[in-house]
Every structure is written in C-alpha cells, then in structure tokens.
Amino acid sequence: MSPGALDGIVVADFSRVLAGPYATMLLGDLGAEIIKIERPGTGDDTRAWGPPFDHEGNATYFNSVNRNKTSVVLDLGNDDDRARARDLVRRADVVVENFRAGTMERLGLGYDDLREVKPDLIYCSITGFGNQGGAALSGYDLLVQAVGGLMSMTGPEPGAPTKVGVALVDVLTGLHASTGILAALHHRTATGEGQRVDTNLLSVLLSSLVNQASGYSVPTRSPRFWAIGIPASPVRGLPDRRPPDRARRRQRQTIHPALRRPRCPGTGDRREIRDQHRTGGPPTATVRRRQRPLRGPWRRPLVPHPEHPGSARRADQRHRRSIRLRQAPRPRHRRRRPRQQHPQVANPISLSRTPVQYRSAPPRLGSGQEVRA
C-alpha cells in the first residue's frame, strides 16, 4: 500500500461524539496516525448510541466516524494518566479536543501547557459557541441548528421548525476543523511554527448558511422559509405527493428552463427559450406545495421560549445572538470603497499565528482578465 498524503503525521485525538472524531477520521483517511484517547469503561459516548450495533457490540454511529484509529484508554482525572497523555503529545504533531471551553486547561492539557512539551504542536479546539461569550454553553448539534436559524428555514411548512435528518452542523464543523489543521501543518512545514486552531459549531453554521446568510447581510432582512426549495434560483420547491420519476423530471425542468420542450415545434421557440434564459427572462413557475395538517400528539405547535438558548430562531435573531457571543458574523474587507461594500459572514476557522485574511470582495466579472496563465 502506498503512503498517504499525511503519512508520518501523528494526531492525539481527545475528542468524542461527532465533530472532532469526524475531523480526525478524515486526517486518518489521508494517512495520519490517529491515537484516540477514551475514558475507561465506556469509551466514546457513541459506542453505546444504538441500535443498530455491529457484531462486536459497537454502535454503527461510532463506527461511522472512527475508522483508521488506535484506541488508548486514559482517565484524565488521574495524575499518572495525565502524565501519559503528555507523553503521547510529545510524539504527536496535532492535538484535537472538543471538550467544553476551559476543561482541557483545568486538566493541565491546554494549548499553553502542551506547547511547553511540544513547541511546534498544532492544537485544534472545537467548541459549541466559541471560547469567549458563549464558552459556558454546551454545544449540541440540535441546539445549534435551532439557535443558528437552520431549523427556521427547514420543515414541512412555515412556522414548523425542523431538525435536519443528520447532525449536519457537527459534520460541517469537523470539515472546517480538518481544513484549519491542514493549513496549520502547511505553515509549520514552511516555518517550523505550531499554532492553535479554533472553530465552533455556531460560527460554522452561520458560514454554511451561505446565500441565506449573505442575503440577510445586505438588505438586513430575515431569510424566509423555503423548505426544499432554493431562494434566488429557478428551483422553488417540489410537490409532496408526486411519483419519484415525475418529481425528478419536474426538478430538472425547474432547475434549468432551457431543458423544457417547447410546446410548439420550430427553432424559433427554442431560441426564445434560450434567449429568455440568457437575459434573465420570466422566472419558472412556482410549484405549490400541498399542506397536510398535523395529527396526533405532534399537533401541538412548537413555541420557542424567548430566553432559552435552544429556542428555534430566525436568521435575524441568530445574527444578533452571534454578535453577543462575539462571533463577528460580518467581517470588513480591506481597502474597500464606500460604494463597494459586500458584507460577508466570517470564516469560522481561527488560527493563532496565521489568521484568516479578507483581501478582497467577490470579484466583478472579468476583473482578473489581465492575469497571466
């Protein structure tokens, strides 16, 4: 077997559940050696998150984010085991942890403690709401989907906040964490310097709302409910009760108007459709969704409590909350003119030595034409 791209890189993985383990699994897939530190007895919480379970009794949830790893059992509340953990860090290139902010510092395993053991260490910390204003809040995917506004634009109908079917925010946060680690490794290769990498679930969700968040930042208007549709695009949603083949055909037609067959034969009709698409002609028709009443115990509406951090919030509320938690959702571009303001949601990756840069706004069409190939 040929070596992986990260062959020779050692990762001490103190994380558990999903976001951290997903990030380290990706690094392991690329060839890094992952040493997973687990607590005695039960190990990672997700080992018991079933059914379904595999033939060894591990939940398939655990299996989904923990391949290519070696498990080491350590009680971090024990002095001897903490000393062994520091020994593992001495031979590691990367440390990943997703405890509540301040926990690793109390154990003597924070970044400042461990870089004395390993000066060029890359230390990645994943939290729910950052390590400043939201440090005391627990970070769970369901909670962040509600607080971050994702649930307000998902579901069967407006006013019925709905969780995404998988722990999507955890997965996205793991992807961002692994990206930050790779950037820090590249910097260390060039300079020999280690650094701290921070990311958190709320900042990742705000960034991952992409066009919905960007749409709010310009007209300061809360994004509306779209269910499975896409705002600002020809896709406006699909009906609830169409056969799969008809639904797929309808989706293709709404995505690209030029895919429709002209009702009258003749090249003129085809050209008219093509020209309308090129010039931003009339938008495709919106398919009306069928509303089905809720029955049984689910009929009681979900009423969010205004002060509870787990309440389902709209997009405008999540921006205000992120500001209170010092998430800085709208960074300013350097050297921009007053008439060329393009507010953007901040990059959720924080690097202590090589911070994210906002060098320019989104480019105008053809603005780099003079760039040499």
N, C-alpha and C positions, 0 to 999 in steps of 0.2 A: 504494500500500500504506500503510495507516495505521500510525503509530509503535507500537512495542511498549511494554509497561509499563516496561521498563528502558531505553528509548531515551535516549541520551546518556551512559550508564554505560560506562566503558572498563575492561576486565579484562586484565591482563597475566598470561597463563597459562604458568607454568613447569612445570606438572605433565605427567606422562606415564603411559602404560598405561591405567588404567581409572577409579579413584576420582576423581581430580582432573579428568581430561577429561570425565567424566560430569557432574560438578558445573558446570563451565564451559559445557558444551553446553546444560544447562538454562537457564543465565543468558542464553546467546546466543539460545535459542528465545524468550525473553521480551523480546528487543530489545537486549540489551547488545552492545557491540562487543568481540569476543574476539580478542586478539592472542596466538597460540600460539608460544612460543619453543621451537625444536627445535635439536638438535645437528647439526653439519654432517655431510653424507654420508648417514647412515641415518635421521635424524629420530627421531620417536617409535618406540619398540620395536615397537609393534603394527602399524606399516606392513608389517612382514615376517611377521606372525603368520597365516600361511595354509598351505594353501588353506582357503577359496576366496579368489580375488583378483578385483578388478574389471578393467575393460578398460585401466586406466592402470597396473596392477600393484600397487595398494594392496590390502592385505588388507581384507576386509569387516569384520573385527574393528575395525580403525582407523576405518573409515567409520561404524561404529555409534555412536561417541561423540565425533565431531569435526566435525559439521556446524556451519554458521554461524560459522566461524572463519577468521582470516587467519594464515598461517604465516610466521614470521620465523626465519631461521637465525642462531644465535649460538653461539660457542664460549665458554662461561662460564669456561673456564680461561685465556682471553686477556684481557689488560688492556683493550684497545680495545673488545672486545665486551662486557665487563662495564660499561664506561662507557656504551655504547649501551643496555645493559639498564637502567641507572639513568635514562637519558633517557626511555625508554619508560615507566618508573614515574612520572616527573614528570607525564605526561598521563593516567595511569591512576587510577581510583578504587579498584580492587581488585587485589590480587596473590594468586594461588593457586599453591601449590607442594606437592609430595608427595615430596620427597627424604627420605632418612634424616635423623633429627633431628641438627641441628648442621651439615649440609652447606651450607645457604644462609648461615649465619653465617660459616663458613670462607671463603666466596666474597665476603664483604662485602655480601651481599644479604639479610641477616636483617632482622627487623622493626625492631630498634633502628637499623640502618643506613639503611633505606629511609624511615622516618618523619622522618628529618632532611631527606631530599629532598622528601617529601610528608607534611606533618604530619597531614593528615586521611585518611591512607591506611588502607584496610581490608585486613589481611593474613591470609589463611587458610592454615593449615598442616595438612596431612593426614599422619599417620604410622601405622605399624603397631601400636605398643604404647605410644604416648604419648612425651613428651619428658622423662620422669623415670626411673623404674626400668627401663622397657623400651626406652629410647632406642637401645640398641646392637643391638636385634633387628631383623632385616629383616621387613618386613610384606608377606606374600603371602596372597592370599585363601585358598588351600588350607591354609596353615599356620594361619591364624586360625580357619577352620572346625573344625580339629582341636583346637587349644588352647582355643577358646571353648566347646566342648561340642556344637556343632551336629551334627557327624558322629555323635556318640554316640546321637542320637535320630532318625537318618535311616538308611534302608537296608532291605534285604530281610528282615533278622531281627536279633534282639538279639545283640550281640557282633560285628557286622559293620559297623563304622563306614563311612559312605558320604558322599562329597562331593556337595553339591547340584550339579545339572547346569550351572549358570552361576556366574560369580563374584559370587554374591549379596551377599557382605559388602562388596565394592568398590562395588557399585551402591548399597546402603543407606548406605554412608559418603559417597558423592557426594551423595545426597539430604540427609543431615544437614549436610554442608558448605554446600550451597546455602542451606539454611534459616538457618544461622548467618550467612551473608553477607547475606541479605536483612534479618535482624534488625539487623545492624550498620549497613546502609545506612539503615534507618528511624531508628536512633538518631542517625546523622550528620546526617540531614535536620533533626532536631529540635534538635541541639546543636552541629553542626559538628565533632564529635569523631570521629576514626577510632579503630580498636582492632584487637586481634589476635583471630582466631578459630582455635581449635584443636579438632580431633577426631581420633580414631584408630580403626582397624579393630576392635580388641578391645572397646573401650567401646561402639562402635555395635552389635556383635553381641550383647553382653550385654543391652543395652537392647532389641534387636529380638527377643530370645527371649520377650519379653512374659510370657504366662501361665506358660510353663515356668520362667522365672527367678523370677517372683513366687511361684510355687508352692513353689520351693525356699526362698525367703527367709523364709517364715512357719513351716513345720514343720521347717525345716532337713533336708530330705530330697531326695536327688538325683532329678530328674525321670527317669521311666522311658522306655524305648524305645516309640515309638508308630507308627513308620513313617509311613503316610499318614493315620493316624487323628488325632483331636484329643482330648487329655485333658480331663476335666471338661466334656465336652459329649456330646450324643447320638451324635456320629459316632465310631465305634470302628474304622474301617478297612474296606477293601473287599477282596473276594476277588481273587486274582491272575488267574484264567482265566475270567472271565465275559465274554460278548459286551458291547461298549460300551453298547448300549441298555439291557440288563438291569442293567449296573453303574450307569449313571446313574440308572435308576429306583430301584435299591436305595439309592443315595446319598441321593436325595430323601426316601425313606422313613425313613432313619436320622437325617437332619438334623432332621426335624420329625415327631414321631409322629402328629400330627393329620392328616397327609397320607395315612395308610394308610386303605384302605377297610375298614369293619367287616365281619367275616366273616358276621355275621348281620344281615339287614335290620332297620330300625327306628330311630326317632330316639333311643331310649334308649341304644343302643350308641354313636351318635355323641356324645351328651352325655357318656357315660362316658369316652370317649377324650379329649374336650375337657377335662373336669374333671381327669383324671389329669395332663394336660399342664400345666394351670394350677397344680395343687397339688404339682407335683414328684412325680408318681406313679412307678410302676416304670420303670426305665430301659429303653431299647430294647435289643434283643438284640445281643450282640457277634457279629460275623461272624468265624469262624475263618479265618485266613489259611493257605493251603497252603504248606508248607515244601518247597522244592526244593533238593536237595543241589548244592553247587558242583562243577563238573567241570573237568578240565584244570589248567592252571597256577594258576588262581585258588583252588584248593582249599586251598592253604597259608594258614593263618589269619594275620591281621594282628596282631602282638604289639607294642603300643606300648612304647617304651623309657621308663622312669620319669623320666629326667632330660632327655630331648631335648625342646626346646620345640615340636617339631612332632608330638609324640605325640597320638593321639586321646584326649581326656579326657572324663570325665563332667562333669555340670553342677556337682557339688560341688567337683570339682578346679578347674574354671575359675574359680569364685568365690575360692578360696584363692589361685590364681595372680594374679588381678586385684588382690587386696589387696597381694600382694608387689610388684606393679608400680605401686602407688599409684593404682589406678583408682577407688577409692572406690565399690564397687558398691551400697552401701546407705546413701543419704543419710538424715539425720534431718529429720523435719518440724518446723517451728517451732511452739511453743505447743501441743504435743500432751500429752494426759494419759496416764498410765501404762497405762490400760486401753484406750486407743485407738491403740495402736502399729500402724502399717501400713508395714513395711519395703518399700522400693521400690528398683529398680535405678536408678542415677544417670543423668541426662540426659547423653549423650555429647558435647554441644556446650559448649565452654569459651569465654567471652567475657571479655576482659581488663577492660573498663570496665562492662559490664552483665551480670554473671554470672547464670546460671540461678537462679531462686528456687523454693523448695519451700514455698509459702504454706499449703497445707492438704492433708490426707489425702483420699483418694477420698470423695465426698460420700455421706451417707446419703440414702436415697430420700425426695424431697420436702423436703430440708433448706433449699432456697432458694425455697420456695414464696412467701415474702413479697417476693421480688424483683419490682420493677415492670417491666411490659412496656415 
